[in-house]
Amino acid sequence: MVIRLAAPARILSRKETALTYVIGEPCIDIMDRACVDECPVDCIYEGARSLYINPDECVDCGACEPVCPVEAIYYEDDLPASLEPYKEDNARFFAEPLPGRAAPLGVPGGAGKTGVIGADTALVADHPRREDAA
């Protein structure tokens, strides 16, 4: 009798299996930071004009979404079409070198370790400034 085993299952990376939350355009120049205080894993980083969620550190708990006063945070499957560019932009903040930096942030292990980054992606940096921003 011959026993055939199924091919080993392919282990998927987090990028292939997990979804995350995304911070969109309403955060630009507002950065209320209520989401930062609520995040249990410290995965929300502060740029110069916007906040960004590290997709590799986010545990998809959703604690950030309801506390955002400007409704800038969405689960990526629920992201309105107008904010779709911010999905890749949040990832780009960590995957590509930001202005003034030689290397990407990557996965630093929490925003508390890095402090304020003080730089933004081109999408955010090129966005017109809000006149009503605090």
Secondary structure, DSSP 8 states (H G I E B T S, - for coil): -------------HHHH---EEE-GGGTTT---HHHHH-TT--EEE-SS-EEE-TTT-----SSGGG-TT--EEEGGG--GGGTHHHHHHHHHHHS--TT-SS-----S-HHHH-------HHHHTS---TT--
